């Protein structure tokens, strides 16, 4: 949870959008693309990470990920051009982030197989808690000093947090053992694609609003002073969603959660479109964050229940949908904003895609694989 807490800072990026846009003379789409690249890099790390989970002791893997992530943030802090920001924050920080997140999520699930929902929910919720705390920290530092100083301080927090976690893991000789990493054979491709499509549609709205939460609020009347609060409360919603899902996922048929959560997100987004006050917008963004935080906690459990020992490999494949959404959602919202349409069209598109996820789950029913405790 400590590792995912510091790496959850990646989702506090929205408080950096305006200062980076101004300081580096970039467009909203260009600044948004850096966040999209970070999400794509996280995806690649989760996709291929299962190959190295059992190679190194947990402490070494976490330490290496933390050092590389801090180096990427330091490089981003020195950026004078878009490519430096993209290389440091987008690629290096993003890939290291994905290694740490994917590894800790699977390690927690394997270590607590009888309370897998609780364990994985807690780890994903800590990721959201990190976005809350670091949105506040980054927002304060940006206002008091600069965006570069905010990235530098973040690098120190990431380095310190991951090294502390690495020390704790070394004390208990934690390792993702061979029995945890074993594959159980190739899953049916149709089943994997069902999860992939529904997951992409379910996380699209959350990734878009997380990436632009502060900017969405600031674009409304009276929102200039509420941008950081919007980013923070979106993260609060995500953290709460992760903890609630972790509790419910071991008790409810998962189909209810897999269909109901994106439907809730779609409803909140539709209500957000006509909103004219920043305060109400902050509340609705928190609801979208709640649905997103719960979704990313539920899917790993559903996949682990369905695919057993092959879960880490299948989750890596399904997680590529998160990367596709992460690349498309923040960038497209920025591009739509640059066209002079504000965020209205982007919110409507995200609402429609969330509703599609619910329809896919209800249509396929995941062949009953989302039932609690069943294969």
C-alpha positions as CSV (number, residue, x, y, z in Angstrom):
1,X,0.0,0.0,0.0
2,X,2.9,2.4,0.7
3,X,4.3,1.7,-2.8
4,X,0.9,2.3,-4.5
5,X,0.4,5.4,-2.3
6,X,3.4,7.2,-3.6
7,X,2.9,6.0,-7.2
8,X,-0.7,7.2,-7.0
9,X,0.7,10.7,-7.4
10,X,0.6,10.1,-11.1
11,X,-3.2,10.8,-10.9
12,X,-2.6,14.3,-9.4
13,X,-1.3,15.4,-12.7
14,X,-4.3,17.7,-13.4
15,X,-3.0,20.3,-11.0
16,X,0.1,20.7,-13.2
17,X,-1.8,21.2,-16.5
18,X,-2.2,24.9,-16.4
19,X,1.3,25.8,-14.9
20,X,3.0,23.5,-17.4
21,X,0.9,24.9,-20.3
22,X,2.0,28.4,-19.3
23,X,5.6,27.8,-18.3
24,X,6.5,25.7,-21.4
25,X,4.3,27.5,-23.9
26,X,2.4,24.3,-24.7
27,X,-1.2,23.6,-25.9
28,X,-3.7,21.8,-23.6
29,X,-3.5,18.8,-25.9
30,X,0.3,18.7,-25.7
31,X,0.3,18.8,-21.9
32,X,-2.5,16.2,-21.7
33,X,-0.5,13.9,-24.0
34,X,2.3,13.7,-21.4
35,X,-0.2,12.2,-18.9
36,X,-1.5,9.9,-21.6
37,X,2.0,8.7,-22.3
38,X,2.5,8.0,-18.6
39,X,-0.7,5.9,-18.6
40,X,0.5,4.0,-21.7
41,X,3.8,3.3,-20.1
42,X,2.1,2.0,-17.0
43,X,0.1,-0.3,-19.2
44,X,3.1,-1.8,-20.9
45,X,4.8,-2.4,-17.5
46,X,1.7,-4.2,-16.2
47,X,1.4,-6.2,-19.5
48,X,4.9,-7.5,-19.4
49,X,5.7,-7.2,-15.7
50,X,4.5,-10.7,-14.7
51,X,7.6,-12.0,-16.5
52,X,9.9,-10.5,-13.9
53,X,7.8,-10.7,-10.7
54,X,9.4,-13.9,-9.6
55,X,12.9,-13.1,-10.8
56,X,13.9,-10.7,-8.0
57,X,13.1,-10.5,-4.3
58,X,10.2,-8.1,-3.8
59,X,12.4,-5.5,-2.0
60,X,14.9,-5.3,-4.9
61,X,12.1,-4.9,-7.5
62,X,10.4,-2.2,-5.5
63,X,13.6,-0.3,-4.9
64,X,14.6,-0.4,-8.5
65,X,11.2,0.9,-9.5
66,X,11.3,3.7,-7.0
67,X,14.8,4.9,-8.1
68,X,13.9,4.9,-11.7
69,X,10.6,6.7,-11.0
70,X,12.4,9.4,-9.0
71,X,14.9,9.8,-11.8
72,X,12.1,10.4,-14.3
73,X,10.4,13.0,-12.1
74,X,13.7,14.8,-11.6
75,X,14.2,14.9,-15.4
76,X,10.7,16.3,-15.9
77,X,11.4,19.0,-13.3
78,X,14.4,20.2,-15.4
79,X,12.3,20.2,-18.7
80,X,12.6,23.1,-21.0
81,X,10.8,21.4,-23.9
82,X,7.9,19.0,-24.4
83,X,10.1,16.0,-25.2
84,X,11.9,16.2,-21.9
85,X,8.7,16.3,-20.0
86,X,7.4,13.4,-22.0
87,X,10.5,11.3,-21.5
88,X,10.9,12.0,-17.8
89,X,7.3,12.0,-16.6
90,X,5.5,10.2,-19.4
91,X,7.9,7.3,-20.1
92,X,10.4,6.8,-17.3
93,X,8.1,7.7,-14.3
94,X,5.1,6.0,-16.0
95,X,6.9,2.7,-16.7
96,X,8.4,2.4,-13.3
97,X,5.0,3.3,-11.8
98,X,3.4,0.4,-13.6
99,X,6.0,-2.1,-12.5
100,X,5.5,-1.1,-8.8
101,X,1.7,-1.0,-9.1
102,X,1.2,-4.2,-11.0
103,X,3.7,-6.1,-8.8
104,X,2.2,-5.0,-5.5
105,X,-1.4,-5.7,-6.6
106,X,-0.6,-9.3,-7.6
107,X,1.6,-9.9,-4.6
108,X,-1.2,-8.8,-2.2
109,X,-3.8,-11.0,-4.0
110,X,-1.5,-14.0,-3.9
111,X,-0.6,-13.4,-0.3
112,X,-4.2,-13.3,0.9
113,X,-6.1,-15.7,-1.4
114,X,-9.0,-16.1,0.9
115,X,-9.5,-12.3,1.2
116,X,-8.3,-11.4,-2.2
117,X,-11.0,-8.7,-2.7
118,X,-10.0,-6.9,0.5
119,X,-6.3,-7.1,-0.2
120,X,-6.4,-6.0,-3.9
121,X,-9.0,-3.4,-3.0
122,X,-6.8,-1.9,-0.3
123,X,-3.8,-1.7,-2.6
124,X,-5.8,0.0,-5.4
125,X,-7.4,2.3,-2.8
126,X,-4.0,3.4,-1.6
127,X,-3.2,4.4,-5.2
128,X,-6.2,6.7,-5.1
129,X,-5.3,8.0,-1.6
130,X,-1.9,9.0,-3.1
131,X,-3.6,11.1,-5.8
132,X,-5.5,13.0,-3.0
133,X,-2.5,13.8,-0.9
134,X,-0.2,14.6,-3.7
135,X,-2.8,16.8,-5.4
136,X,-2.7,18.9,-2.3
137,X,1.1,18.9,-2.1
138,X,1.6,19.6,-5.7
139,X,-1.0,22.3,-5.8
140,X,0.5,24.1,-2.8
141,X,4.0,23.9,-4.2
142,X,3.0,25.1,-7.6
143,X,1.3,28.2,-6.1
144,X,4.1,28.9,-3.6
145,X,7.1,28.1,-5.9
146,X,6.7,26.5,-9.3
147,X,5.8,23.3,-11.2
148,X,9.5,22.3,-11.4
149,X,9.8,22.5,-7.6
150,X,6.6,20.4,-7.3
151,X,8.0,17.7,-9.5
152,X,11.3,17.8,-7.6
153,X,9.6,17.4,-4.2
154,X,7.5,14.6,-5.6
155,X,10.6,12.8,-6.7
156,X,11.9,12.8,-3.2
157,X,8.7,11.5,-1.8
158,X,8.6,8.7,-4.3
159,X,12.2,7.7,-3.6
160,X,11.7,7.8,0.2
161,X,8.4,5.9,0.1
162,X,9.6,3.1,-2.1
163,X,12.9,2.6,-0.3
164,X,11.0,2.4,3.0
165,X,8.7,-0.2,1.5
166,X,11.6,-2.1,0.1
167,X,13.2,-2.2,3.6
168,X,10.0,-3.5,5.1
169,X,9.7,-6.2,2.4
170,X,13.3,-7.2,2.9
171,X,12.6,-7.8,6.6
172,X,10.0,-10.4,5.8
173,X,11.9,-11.8,2.8
174,X,8.8,-11.2,0.6
175,X,9.0,-12.8,-2.9
176,X,6.5,-13.5,-5.6
177,X,7.2,-17.2,-5.6
178,X,7.2,-19.6,-8.5
179,X,3.9,-21.1,-7.4
180,X,2.4,-17.6,-7.5
181,X,3.7,-16.9,-10.9
182,X,2.8,-20.2,-12.5
183,X,0.6,-20.1,-15.6
184,X,-2.4,-22.4,-15.9
185,X,-2.5,-22.6,-19.7
186,X,-3.8,-20.3,-22.4
187,X,-7.2,-18.7,-21.6
188,X,-10.0,-18.6,-24.2
189,X,-9.4,-15.5,-26.3
190,X,-13.1,-14.6,-26.5
191,X,-13.4,-14.5,-22.8
192,X,-10.3,-12.3,-22.5
193,X,-11.6,-9.9,-25.1
194,X,-15.0,-9.6,-23.3
195,X,-13.2,-8.4,-20.2
196,X,-10.9,-6.2,-22.3
197,X,-13.8,-4.4,-24.1
198,X,-15.9,-3.9,-20.9
199,X,-12.9,-2.7,-18.9
200,X,-11.8,-0.1,-21.5
201,X,-15.3,1.4,-21.6
202,X,-15.5,1.3,-17.8
203,X,-12.3,3.2,-17.1
204,X,-12.4,5.7,-20.0
205,X,-14.5,8.3,-18.1
206,X,-12.5,8.0,-14.9
207,X,-9.2,8.5,-16.6
208,X,-10.5,11.5,-18.6
209,X,-11.9,13.2,-15.5
210,X,-8.9,12.4,-13.3
211,X,-6.5,13.8,-15.9
212,X,-8.6,17.0,-16.3
213,X,-10.4,17.3,-12.9
214,X,-8.7,20.6,-11.8
215,X,-9.1,22.1,-15.3
216,X,-12.8,21.1,-15.6
217,X,-13.5,22.9,-12.4
218,X,-11.4,25.9,-13.3
219,X,-13.3,26.3,-16.5
220,X,-16.5,27.0,-14.6
221,X,-17.6,30.3,-13.1
222,X,-16.0,30.6,-9.6
223,X,-13.8,27.6,-10.2
224,X,-10.4,29.3,-10.3
225,X,-9.8,28.7,-6.6
226,X,-11.4,25.2,-6.6
227,X,-9.2,23.4,-9.1
228,X,-7.0,21.6,-6.6
229,X,-10.1,20.7,-4.5
230,X,-11.6,19.2,-7.6
231,X,-8.6,17.0,-8.2
232,X,-8.4,16.0,-4.5
233,X,-12.1,15.1,-4.1
234,X,-11.9,13.1,-7.3
235,X,-9.1,11.2,-5.7
236,X,-11.1,10.9,-2.4
237,X,-13.9,9.3,-4.4
238,X,-11.5,6.9,-6.0
239,X,-10.0,5.9,-2.6
240,X,-13.5,5.4,-1.1
241,X,-14.5,3.4,-4.2
242,X,-11.5,1.1,-3.8
243,X,-12.2,0.4,-0.1
244,X,-16.0,-0.1,-0.6
245,X,-15.4,-2.4,-3.6
246,X,-12.8,-4.3,-1.6
247,X,-15.5,-5.0,1.0
248,X,-18.3,-5.8,-1.4
249,X,-16.4,-7.8,-3.9
250,X,-16.1,-10.8,-1.5
251,X,-19.8,-10.6,-0.7
252,X,-21.8,-9.6,-3.8
253,X,-22.1,-11.2,-7.2
254,X,-19.6,-9.2,-9.2
255,X,-21.9,-8.8,-12.1
256,X,-23.8,-6.2,-10.1
257,X,-20.6,-4.2,-9.5
258,X,-19.2,-4.6,-13.1
259,X,-22.5,-3.3,-14.6
260,X,-23.6,-0.9,-11.9
261,X,-20.3,1.1,-11.4
262,X,-20.0,2.3,-15.0
263,X,-23.7,3.1,-15.1
264,X,-23.2,5.3,-12.0
265,X,-20.3,7.0,-13.8
266,X,-22.4,7.7,-16.8
267,X,-25.2,9.2,-14.7
268,X,-22.8,11.5,-12.9
269,X,-21.2,12.7,-16.2
270,X,-24.6,13.5,-17.7
271,X,-25.5,15.5,-14.7
272,X,-22.2,17.3,-14.9
273,X,-22.8,18.6,-18.5
274,X,-25.4,21.3,-17.6
275,X,-23.7,22.2,-14.3
276,X,-22.9,25.9,-14.1
277,X,-21.3,26.1,-10.6
278,X,-17.9,24.8,-9.7
279,X,-18.9,23.5,-6.3
280,X,-21.5,21.1,-7.7
281,X,-19.0,20.0,-10.4
282,X,-16.5,19.0,-7.6
283,X,-19.2,16.8,-6.0
284,X,-20.1,15.1,-9.3
285,X,-16.4,14.5,-10.2
286,X,-16.0,12.8,-6.8
287,X,-18.8,10.4,-7.9
288,X,-17.0,9.6,-11.1
289,X,-13.8,9.1,-9.1
290,X,-15.7,6.7,-6.8
291,X,-17.0,4.6,-9.7
292,X,-13.5,4.5,-11.2
293,X,-11.8,3.5,-8.0
294,X,-14.2,0.7,-7.5
295,X,-13.9,-0.5,-11.1
296,X,-10.2,-0.9,-10.9
297,X,-10.5,-2.8,-7.7
298,X,-13.2,-5.2,-8.9
299,X,-11.7,-6.2,-12.3
300,X,-8.5,-7.8,-10.9
301,X,-10.6,-9.9,-8.5
302,X,-13.0,-11.0,-11.2
303,X,-10.1,-12.0,-13.4
304,X,-8.3,-13.8,-10.6
305,X,-11.4,-15.7,-9.8
306,X,-12.0,-16.7,-13.4
307,X,-8.5,-17.5,-14.5
308,X,-6.8,-18.7,-11.3
309,X,-3.0,-19.1,-11.5
310,X,-3.0,-17.6,-14.9
311,X,-4.6,-14.4,-13.5
312,X,-1.5,-12.2,-13.5
313,X,-0.9,-12.9,-17.2
314,X,-4.5,-12.4,-18.2
315,X,-4.8,-9.2,-16.1
316,X,-1.7,-7.9,-17.9
317,X,-3.5,-8.4,-21.2
318,X,-6.8,-6.9,-20.0
319,X,-5.0,-4.0,-18.5
320,X,-3.9,-2.9,-22.0
321,X,-7.5,-1.6,-22.3
322,X,-6.7,0.7,-19.4
323,X,-3.7,1.9,-21.4
324,X,-5.7,2.5,-24.6
325,X,-8.2,4.5,-22.5
326,X,-5.4,6.3,-20.8
327,X,-3.9,7.4,-24.1
328,X,-7.1,8.3,-25.7
329,X,-9.2,9.9,-22.9
330,X,-7.0,12.7,-21.5
331,X,-5.6,13.6,-24.9
332,X,-9.0,13.7,-26.6
333,X,-10.5,15.9,-23.9
334,X,-7.6,18.3,-24.3
335,X,-7.9,18.4,-28.0
336,X,-11.7,19.0,-27.8
337,X,-11.0,21.8,-25.3
338,X,-8.5,23.4,-27.7
339,X,-11.2,23.4,-30.4
340,X,-13.1,25.9,-28.3
341,X,-15.8,23.5,-27.2
342,X,-14.9,23.5,-23.6
343,X,-15.4,20.1,-21.8
344,X,-19.1,19.6,-22.7
345,X,-18.5,17.3,-25.7
346,X,-15.8,15.3,-23.9
347,X,-18.1,14.7,-21.0
348,X,-20.9,13.5,-23.2
349,X,-18.6,11.1,-25.1
350,X,-17.3,9.7,-21.8
351,X,-20.8,9.2,-20.5
352,X,-21.8,7.2,-23.6
353,X,-18.7,5.0,-23.3
354,X,-19.4,4.3,-19.6
355,X,-23.0,3.3,-20.4
356,X,-21.6,1.0,-23.1
357,X,-19.5,-0.9,-20.5
358,X,-22.6,-1.6,-18.4
359,X,-24.5,-2.8,-21.5
360,X,-21.6,-5.1,-22.5
361,X,-21.6,-6.7,-19.0
362,X,-25.3,-7.2,-19.0
363,X,-25.3,-8.6,-22.5
364,X,-22.5,-11.1,-22.0
365,X,-23.0,-11.8,-18.2
366,X,-19.3,-12.9,-18.4
367,X,-20.6,-16.5,-18.6
368,X,-21.4,-16.4,-14.9
369,X,-17.6,-16.0,-14.1
370,X,-18.3,-12.9,-12.0
371,X,-20.3,-14.8,-9.4
372,X,-18.6,-14.7,-6.0
373,X,-16.3,-17.6,-5.4
374,X,-17.0,-19.3,-8.7
375,X,-14.8,-20.1,-11.7
